[in-house]
């Protein structure tokens, strides 16, 4: 127990938190305990909170891609889908397993941050680094949708750690890892180009840049990066830069004023995301102006490198957005804040009061417990919100579609289109796991061809009230023989309470002989 801390002051948790902190100082077990609890608690929260509803469209899309491992996809580079393919080769296609994957990704991100903190932060402050990050919404809430955006939470700190080790040691192994992990970040999302820009700026502005540039290290990193990127670059050459076109088309500013407003919102929203950990830092440290100045621009060039690695990926997008003509969103800052608590807690002259840090830990524990206790309420809210649109029934709709298809054709369901949520939901929830072309985008997935549609047949699922979907279903079925049409009423239930019935229309085109 830390001297001077009264156990009764911290109620029943006080002695446990103090012992936890001592464990970090003695043998480093505290970080592993924190990560294990993080995975267990937040996976449980997601399982409960999202039990009555279907997975988010982003996750369903990643799962659909994962069934066809590729060097690239129409909307994003391939890393998220490839990781999902490896995950579901071991785990079943179920909500809980996907939610576990999302939480493990966030835990890996925190572990990578701790690896960096070990090199710059005193042992008794390392836990506070992770606790401050847990005061942001990134690792518990925004990470719950396993997607290219969430994947950057882990790939960025891993790449940064390898870069820092390569710059410091200039060893072959770390140099190769620096390039390979930076390339993996790019394969997660092209937005990682801003992280690489941070690496370049940090290296060129460091006093030892000459030693680094004259060594083989940066060139080995570049070589390793291109080798890792080579399959994807070849895919881009063969198929065209469709992910770039998608990114630009989906985030184009309507006017200069709109672009400026969104850029300001990006900056304000990004700062709002980290407001709570900054307040907790000020409470725990009570820094004066001199310490703040030494923290934000330290005399130590290695710590200045961290500041540049934080600032460049966060600020450079604001400078390039007007040139590219795209709009920014505050959520894109979430992958760039991982170095903030390390920078705040790295000064040697900094004094962190143990009682204050224990209060931060207690606050994180209380908030986590409160959120976990509220999970059933969140679940009910999700159920009620989705019940209004009928999308809460996507699992039962997938079952009805599969049964109807089997009855009509006696074959496994291979292809489905129609309403985006229902079609992608069928890919995940149907026992046949058919490929999907949501919203009748038959030409978008390369594995959905006219020849395959004729060979395997296809089904279209729509809400019966969606006239546009029904018209597109008729157009897709035109010219085919033996078309089977059916309608089903589907419901979902949560703790014995049934949702309103949703009517779905099924259009089934059997294999054409």
C-alpha positions as CSV (number, residue, x, y, z in Angstrom):
1,X,0.0,0.0,0.0
2,X,1.3,3.5,-0.8
3,X,2.2,5.4,2.4
4,X,-0.1,8.3,3.1
5,X,-3.2,6.9,1.4
6,X,-5.9,5.9,3.8
7,X,-7.8,2.8,2.6
8,X,-11.1,4.0,4.0
9,X,-10.8,7.2,2.0
10,X,-11.1,5.1,-1.1
11,X,-13.9,2.9,0.3
12,X,-13.4,-0.8,-0.7
13,X,-11.6,-0.1,-4.0
14,X,-8.8,2.0,-2.5
15,X,-6.6,-0.8,-1.3
16,X,-7.0,-2.8,-4.5
17,X,-6.2,0.2,-6.7
18,X,-3.1,1.0,-4.6
19,X,-1.9,-2.6,-4.8
20,X,-2.6,-2.5,-8.6
21,X,-0.3,0.6,-8.9
22,X,2.4,-1.1,-6.9
23,X,2.2,-4.1,-9.2
24,X,3.0,-1.9,-12.1
25,X,6.1,-0.5,-10.3
26,X,7.3,-4.0,-9.2
27,X,6.8,-6.3,-12.2
28,X,4.5,-4.7,-14.8
29,X,1.5,-7.0,-14.1
30,X,-0.9,-4.0,-13.8
31,X,-1.0,-3.3,-17.5
32,X,-1.9,-6.9,-18.3
33,X,-4.6,-6.9,-15.7
34,X,-6.0,-3.6,-17.1
35,X,-6.0,-5.0,-20.7
36,X,-7.6,-8.3,-19.6
37,X,-10.4,-6.4,-17.7
38,X,-10.8,-4.1,-20.6
39,X,-11.5,-6.9,-23.0
40,X,-13.8,-8.8,-20.6
41,X,-15.8,-5.8,-19.5
42,X,-16.3,-4.0,-22.8
43,X,-16.9,-7.2,-24.8
44,X,-19.6,-8.0,-22.3
45,X,-21.1,-4.5,-22.6
46,X,-21.3,-4.8,-26.4
47,X,-22.8,-8.3,-26.2
48,X,-25.5,-7.1,-23.9
49,X,-26.1,-3.6,-25.5
50,X,-26.3,-4.9,-29.0
51,X,-27.9,-8.3,-28.4
52,X,-31.3,-7.4,-29.9
53,X,-30.1,-5.7,-33.0
54,X,-28.0,-6.6,-36.0
55,X,-24.4,-5.6,-36.5
56,X,-23.6,-2.2,-38.0
57,X,-23.4,-2.0,-41.8
58,X,-19.7,-1.3,-41.7
59,X,-19.1,-4.6,-39.9
60,X,-21.3,-6.6,-42.2
61,X,-19.5,-5.1,-45.2
62,X,-16.1,-6.1,-43.7
63,X,-17.5,-9.6,-43.2
64,X,-18.7,-9.8,-46.8
65,X,-15.3,-8.8,-48.1
66,X,-13.6,-11.3,-45.7
67,X,-15.2,-14.2,-47.5
68,X,-13.2,-13.3,-50.6
69,X,-9.6,-12.4,-49.5
70,X,-8.1,-10.0,-51.9
71,X,-5.3,-7.4,-52.3
72,X,-7.9,-4.7,-52.4
73,X,-11.6,-3.8,-52.4
74,X,-13.8,-1.2,-54.0
75,X,-14.1,1.1,-51.0
76,X,-11.0,0.4,-48.9
77,X,-7.6,-1.3,-48.9
78,X,-7.7,-4.9,-47.6
79,X,-6.3,-5.1,-44.1
80,X,-9.6,-5.0,-42.2
81,X,-11.1,-7.7,-44.4
82,X,-8.0,-9.9,-44.3
83,X,-7.9,-9.8,-40.5
84,X,-11.6,-10.6,-40.3
85,X,-11.0,-13.6,-42.6
86,X,-8.3,-14.9,-40.3
87,X,-10.6,-14.3,-37.3
88,X,-13.6,-16.0,-38.7
89,X,-11.5,-19.0,-39.8
90,X,-11.3,-19.7,-36.0
91,X,-14.4,-18.1,-34.5
92,X,-18.1,-18.5,-35.6
93,X,-20.0,-15.8,-37.5
94,X,-21.9,-14.5,-34.5
95,X,-22.4,-11.1,-32.9
96,X,-20.3,-11.9,-29.9
97,X,-17.2,-13.0,-31.9
98,X,-17.3,-9.9,-34.0
99,X,-17.6,-7.7,-30.9
100,X,-14.7,-9.6,-29.3
101,X,-12.6,-8.9,-32.4
102,X,-13.4,-5.2,-32.1
103,X,-12.4,-5.1,-28.4
104,X,-9.2,-7.1,-29.0
105,X,-8.2,-4.6,-31.6
106,X,-8.7,-1.8,-29.1
107,X,-6.7,-3.7,-26.5
108,X,-3.9,-4.2,-28.9
109,X,-3.9,-0.5,-29.5
110,X,-3.6,0.2,-25.8
111,X,-0.7,-2.3,-25.5
112,X,1.2,-0.7,-28.3
113,X,0.8,2.7,-26.6
114,X,2.2,1.2,-23.4
115,X,5.2,-0.1,-25.4
116,X,5.9,3.5,-26.4
117,X,5.2,4.8,-22.9
118,X,7.8,2.4,-21.4
119,X,10.5,4.3,-23.3
120,X,9.5,7.9,-22.3
121,X,7.4,7.7,-19.1
122,X,8.5,6.8,-15.6
123,X,7.1,3.4,-14.4
124,X,4.7,4.9,-11.9
125,X,3.0,6.9,-14.6
126,X,2.5,4.3,-17.3
127,X,-0.9,3.3,-16.0
128,X,-2.0,6.9,-16.0
129,X,-1.2,7.0,-19.7
130,X,-3.7,4.3,-20.5
131,X,-6.2,5.6,-18.0
132,X,-6.2,9.0,-19.7
133,X,-6.8,7.3,-23.0
134,X,-9.7,5.4,-21.5
135,X,-11.3,8.8,-20.7
136,X,-11.7,9.3,-24.4
137,X,-14.6,7.6,-26.3
138,X,-12.3,6.0,-28.8
139,X,-11.3,2.6,-27.3
140,X,-14.7,1.7,-25.7
141,X,-17.3,3.1,-28.1
142,X,-15.9,4.2,-31.5
143,X,-13.9,1.0,-31.7
144,X,-16.9,-1.2,-31.4
145,X,-17.5,-1.0,-35.1
146,X,-14.6,-3.1,-36.5
147,X,-13.9,-1.2,-39.7
148,X,-10.9,0.5,-41.4
149,X,-11.3,3.5,-39.2
150,X,-11.2,1.5,-36.0
151,X,-8.3,-0.5,-37.3
152,X,-6.1,2.6,-37.3
153,X,-6.4,2.7,-33.5
154,X,-4.0,-0.3,-33.4
155,X,-1.9,0.1,-36.6
156,X,-0.8,3.7,-35.9
157,X,0.8,3.1,-32.5
158,X,2.4,-0.1,-33.7
159,X,3.9,1.7,-36.6
160,X,5.0,4.6,-34.5
161,X,6.7,2.3,-32.0
162,X,8.6,0.5,-34.7
163,X,9.6,3.8,-36.3
164,X,10.9,5.2,-33.0
165,X,13.0,2.1,-32.4
166,X,14.3,2.2,-35.9
167,X,15.3,5.8,-35.7
168,X,17.0,5.3,-32.3
169,X,18.9,2.1,-33.1
170,X,19.1,2.0,-36.9
171,X,19.1,-1.8,-36.6
172,X,18.1,-3.8,-39.6
173,X,15.2,-5.6,-37.8
174,X,13.6,-2.5,-36.5
175,X,14.1,-0.7,-39.8
176,X,12.3,-3.5,-41.7
177,X,9.5,-3.5,-39.1
178,X,9.1,0.2,-39.3
179,X,8.5,0.1,-43.1
180,X,6.3,-3.0,-42.9
181,X,4.0,-1.7,-40.1
182,X,3.7,1.7,-41.8
183,X,2.6,-0.1,-45.0
184,X,0.1,-2.2,-42.9
185,X,-1.3,1.1,-41.6
186,X,-1.7,2.2,-45.3
187,X,-3.4,-1.1,-46.0
188,X,-5.8,-0.3,-43.2
189,X,-6.8,3.1,-44.7
190,X,-5.1,5.5,-47.0
191,X,-5.6,8.2,-44.4
192,X,-2.4,6.7,-42.8
193,X,-0.4,8.8,-45.3
194,X,-0.6,11.5,-42.6
195,X,1.1,9.2,-40.1
196,X,3.9,8.6,-42.6
197,X,4.1,12.3,-43.2
198,X,4.6,12.6,-39.4
199,X,7.5,10.1,-39.5
200,X,9.2,12.1,-42.3
201,X,8.8,15.4,-40.5
202,X,10.0,14.0,-37.1
203,X,13.1,12.4,-38.7
204,X,14.0,15.5,-40.8
205,X,13.7,17.9,-37.9
206,X,15.6,15.8,-35.4
207,X,19.3,16.9,-34.7
208,X,20.5,13.4,-35.5
209,X,18.8,13.3,-38.9
210,X,22.1,13.1,-40.7
211,X,23.1,9.9,-38.9
212,X,19.8,8.4,-39.6
213,X,19.7,9.3,-43.3
214,X,23.3,8.2,-43.9
215,X,22.5,4.8,-42.4
216,X,20.7,2.0,-44.3
217,X,17.7,2.3,-41.9
218,X,15.4,4.6,-43.8
219,X,16.0,2.9,-47.1
220,X,15.4,-0.5,-45.6
221,X,12.1,0.8,-44.2
222,X,11.1,2.2,-47.6
223,X,12.0,-1.2,-49.2
224,X,10.0,-3.2,-46.7
225,X,7.1,-0.8,-47.1
226,X,7.0,-1.2,-50.8
227,X,7.3,-5.0,-50.5
228,X,4.3,-5.1,-48.2
229,X,2.3,-2.7,-50.4
230,X,3.3,-4.5,-53.7
231,X,0.3,-6.8,-54.0
232,X,-2.1,-3.9,-53.3
233,X,-0.3,-1.6,-55.8
234,X,-0.5,-4.3,-58.4
235,X,-4.2,-4.6,-57.7
236,X,-4.7,-0.8,-58.1
237,X,-2.9,-1.0,-61.5
238,X,-5.2,-3.8,-62.7
239,X,-8.5,-2.5,-61.3
240,X,-8.0,1.2,-61.0
241,X,-7.9,3.4,-57.9
242,X,-11.5,2.7,-56.9
243,X,-10.8,3.2,-53.1
244,X,-9.4,6.7,-53.9
245,X,-12.4,7.5,-56.0
246,X,-14.7,6.3,-53.3
247,X,-13.0,8.4,-50.6
248,X,-13.1,11.5,-52.7
249,X,-16.7,11.0,-53.9
250,X,-18.0,10.4,-50.4
251,X,-16.3,13.4,-48.8
252,X,-16.4,16.2,-51.3
253,X,-17.1,19.7,-50.1
254,X,-20.1,21.4,-51.7
255,X,-18.5,24.9,-51.4
256,X,-15.5,26.7,-50.0
257,X,-17.6,27.9,-47.0
258,X,-18.8,24.3,-46.3
259,X,-15.2,23.1,-46.5
260,X,-14.0,25.8,-44.1
261,X,-16.9,25.1,-41.7
262,X,-16.2,21.3,-41.7
263,X,-12.4,21.9,-41.2
264,X,-13.2,24.1,-38.1
265,X,-15.6,21.5,-36.8
266,X,-12.9,18.8,-37.3
267,X,-10.5,20.8,-35.1
268,X,-13.1,21.7,-32.5
269,X,-14.5,18.2,-32.4
270,X,-11.0,16.6,-32.2
271,X,-10.2,18.8,-29.2
272,X,-13.5,18.0,-27.6
273,X,-12.7,14.3,-27.8
274,X,-9.6,14.8,-25.5
275,X,-11.0,17.5,-23.2
276,X,-11.8,15.0,-20.4
277,X,-8.3,13.4,-20.2
278,X,-6.7,16.9,-20.4
279,X,-8.8,18.0,-17.5
280,X,-7.8,14.8,-15.6
281,X,-4.1,15.5,-16.3
282,X,-4.4,19.1,-15.0
283,X,-6.1,17.8,-11.9
284,X,-3.5,15.1,-11.3
285,X,-0.4,17.1,-12.1
286,X,-1.3,20.8,-11.5
287,X,1.3,22.0,-14.0
288,X,2.6,25.6,-14.0
289,X,3.3,27.6,-17.2
290,X,6.9,26.6,-17.3
291,X,6.1,22.9,-17.1
292,X,3.4,23.3,-19.8
293,X,5.9,25.0,-22.1
294,X,8.5,22.3,-21.5
295,X,5.8,19.7,-22.2
296,X,4.5,21.1,-25.4
297,X,8.0,21.9,-26.9
298,X,10.6,20.1,-24.8
299,X,14.4,20.7,-25.0
300,X,14.9,17.0,-25.4
301,X,14.9,16.3,-29.2
302,X,13.6,12.8,-28.7
303,X,10.5,14.1,-26.8
304,X,10.2,16.9,-29.5
305,X,9.9,14.0,-32.0
306,X,6.8,12.7,-30.1
307,X,5.3,16.2,-30.3
308,X,5.8,16.3,-34.1
309,X,4.4,12.7,-34.4
310,X,1.3,13.9,-32.6
311,X,0.9,17.3,-34.3
312,X,1.6,16.5,-38.0
313,X,-1.1,13.8,-38.5
314,X,-3.7,15.9,-36.7
315,X,-2.9,19.3,-38.3
316,X,-1.7,18.3,-41.8
317,X,-5.2,17.2,-42.9
318,X,-6.5,20.7,-42.2
319,X,-3.9,22.1,-44.6
320,X,-4.4,19.6,-47.4
321,X,-8.2,19.4,-47.3
322,X,-8.7,22.7,-49.3
323,X,-6.2,21.5,-51.9
324,X,-7.8,18.1,-52.3
325,X,-11.3,19.5,-52.0
326,X,-12.6,17.1,-49.3
327,X,-14.3,17.6,-46.0
328,X,-13.0,16.3,-42.7
329,X,-14.8,14.7,-39.8
330,X,-13.7,14.9,-36.1
331,X,-13.8,11.1,-35.9
332,X,-10.8,10.9,-38.1
333,X,-8.7,12.4,-35.2
334,X,-9.2,9.3,-33.0
335,X,-6.2,7.4,-34.4
336,X,-3.9,10.4,-33.9
337,X,-4.3,11.2,-30.2
338,X,-2.5,8.1,-28.8
339,X,0.7,10.0,-28.1
340,X,-1.0,12.8,-26.1
341,X,-0.8,11.3,-22.6
342,X,2.8,10.1,-23.2
343,X,3.8,13.7,-24.1
344,X,1.9,15.1,-21.1
345,X,3.5,12.7,-18.6
346,X,7.0,12.3,-20.0
347,X,8.8,15.4,-18.5
348,X,11.4,14.3,-15.9
349,X,10.6,17.4,-13.7
350,X,6.9,16.5,-13.6
351,X,5.5,15.4,-10.2
352,X,2.4,13.3,-10.2
353,X,0.6,13.0,-6.9
354,X,-0.2,9.3,-6.3
355,X,-3.5,10.2,-4.6
356,X,-4.6,12.1,-7.7
357,X,-3.7,9.3,-10.1
358,X,-5.6,6.8,-7.9
359,X,-8.6,9.1,-8.1
360,X,-8.3,9.0,-11.9
361,X,-8.2,5.2,-11.7
362,X,-11.2,5.1,-9.4
363,X,-13.1,7.5,-11.7
364,X,-12.4,5.2,-14.7
365,X,-13.5,2.2,-12.7
366,X,-16.8,3.8,-11.5
367,X,-17.7,5.1,-15.0
368,X,-16.9,1.7,-16.5
369,X,-19.1,-0.1,-13.9
370,X,-21.9,2.4,-14.5
371,X,-21.8,2.0,-18.2
372,X,-21.8,-1.8,-17.9
373,X,-24.8,-1.6,-15.5
374,X,-26.6,0.5,-18.0
375,X,-26.0,-2.0,-20.8
376,X,-29.6,-3.5,-20.6
377,X,-31.0,0.0,-20.9
378,X,-28.9,0.7,-23.9
379,X,-30.0,-2.6,-25.4
380,X,-33.7,-1.7,-24.9
381,X,-33.1,1.7,-26.5
382,X,-31.4,0.1,-29.5
383,X,-34.2,-2.4,-29.8
384,X,-36.9,0.3,-29.7
385,X,-35.0,2.5,-32.2
386,X,-34.4,-0.3,-34.7
387,X,-37.9,-1.7,-34.3
388,X,-39.3,1.5,-35.7
389,X,-37.5,1.0,-39.0
390,X,-38.0,-2.8,-39.1
391,X,-34.2,-3.4,-39.3
392,X,-34.3,-5.1,-35.9
393,X,-35.9,-8.1,-37.8
394,X,-32.9,-8.6,-40.1
395,X,-31.9,-11.9,-38.5
396,X,-35.4,-13.4,-38.7
397,X,-35.6,-12.0,-42.2
398,X,-32.4,-13.8,-43.1
399,X,-33.9,-17.0,-41.7
400,X,-37.1,-16.6,-43.7
401,X,-35.2,-15.9,-46.9
402,X,-33.0,-19.0,-46.4
403,X,-36.0,-21.2,-45.8
404,X,-37.9,-19.9,-48.7
405,X,-35.0,-20.3,-51.0
406,X,-34.4,-23.9,-49.9
407,X,-38.0,-24.7,-50.5
408,X,-38.0,-23.1,-53.9
409,X,-34.7,-24.5,-55.2
410,X,-33.4,-27.2,-52.9
411,X,-30.0,-25.5,-53.1
412,X,-27.9,-23.3,-50.8
413,X,-28.5,-19.6,-51.2
414,X,-25.4,-18.1,-53.0
415,X,-26.3,-14.6,-54.0
416,X,-28.6,-11.9,-52.5
417,X,-29.4,-8.3,-53.2
418,X,-32.0,-5.8,-52.2
419,X,-32.2,-3.5,-49.2
420,X,-28.7,-2.8,-48.1
421,X,-29.2,-3.8,-44.4
422,X,-31.2,-6.9,-45.2
423,X,-28.9,-8.1,-48.0
424,X,-25.7,-7.6,-46.0
425,X,-27.5,-9.0,-42.9
426,X,-28.2,-12.2,-44.9
427,X,-24.5,-12.6,-45.7
428,X,-23.7,-12.7,-42.0
429,X,-26.8,-14.2,-40.4
430,X,-28.0,-16.8,-43.0
431,X,-26.7,-20.3,-42.4
432,X,-25.7,-20.3,-46.1
433,X,-23.7,-17.0,-45.8
434,X,-24.5,-15.9,-49.4
435,X,-22.5,-13.2,-51.1
436,X,-24.4,-9.9,-51.4
437,X,-24.7,-7.0,-53.8
438,X,-26.5,-4.4,-51.6
439,X,-28.7,-1.9,-53.3
440,X,-28.6,-3.8,-56.6
441,X,-24.9,-2.9,-57.2
442,X,-24.4,-6.1,-59.1
443,X,-21.3,-4.8,-60.8
444,X,-19.5,-3.7,-57.6
445,X,-18.3,-7.0,-56.0
446,X,-16.0,-8.7,-58.4
447,X,-17.1,-12.1,-57.2
448,X,-20.7,-11.3,-58.4
449,X,-20.8,-11.8,-62.1
450,X,-23.6,-12.3,-64.6
451,X,-22.3,-15.8,-65.3
452,X,-22.5,-16.6,-61.6
453,X,-26.0,-15.2,-61.3
454,X,-27.1,-17.5,-64.0
455,X,-25.3,-20.5,-62.6
456,X,-26.2,-20.1,-58.9
457,X,-29.4,-18.0,-59.1
458,X,-30.1,-15.1,-56.8
459,X,-32.6,-13.7,-54.3
460,X,-33.7,-10.2,-53.7
461,X,-35.1,-9.1,-50.3
462,X,-37.0,-5.9,-49.8
463,X,-39.3,-4.3,-47.3
464,X,-42.8,-4.6,-48.8
465,X,-43.3,-0.9,-48.4
466,X,-40.1,0.0,-50.3
467,X,-41.4,0.7,-53.8
468,X,-38.0,1.6,-55.2
469,X,-36.5,-1.7,-54.0
470,X,-39.5,-3.7,-55.3
471,X,-39.2,-2.0,-58.7
472,X,-35.4,-2.8,-58.8
473,X,-36.2,-6.4,-57.8
474,X,-38.6,-6.8,-60.8
475,X,-36.0,-5.2,-63.1
476,X,-33.3,-7.7,-61.9
477,X,-35.6,-10.6,-62.3
478,X,-36.8,-9.6,-65.8
479,X,-36.0,-12.1,-68.5
480,X,-35.4,-15.0,-66.1
481,X,-37.6,-18.0,-65.9
482,X,-39.2,-19.8,-62.9
483,X,-39.1,-16.7,-60.8
484,X,-40.6,-17.3,-57.3
485,X,-42.1,-14.4,-55.3
486,X,-43.1,-14.6,-51.7
487,X,-44.0,-12.3,-48.8
488,X,-43.3,-12.9,-45.1
489,X,-44.1,-11.2,-41.9
490,X,-41.1,-11.1,-39.5
491,X,-40.7,-9.9,-36.0
492,X,-38.0,-9.8,-33.4
493,X,-38.2,-10.0,-29.6
494,X,-36.2,-8.8,-26.6
495,X,-36.9,-10.2,-23.2
496,X,-40.3,-11.5,-24.4
497,X,-41.3,-8.2,-25.9
498,X,-42.0,-8.5,-29.6
499,X,-41.4,-5.8,-32.1
500,X,-44.0,-4.7,-34.6
501,X,-44.3,-7.0,-37.5
502,X,-42.3,-6.1,-40.6
503,X,-43.4,-7.4,-44.0
504,X,-40.7,-8.4,-46.4
505,X,-41.0,-9.3,-50.1
506,X,-38.8,-12.0,-51.6
507,X,-38.0,-12.4,-55.2
508,X,-36.1,-15.6,-56.0
509,X,-34.5,-16.4,-59.3
510,X,-33.4,-20.0,-59.4
511,X,-30.4,-21.2,-61.4
512,X,-31.0,-20.8,-65.1
513,X,-30.4,-23.8,-67.2
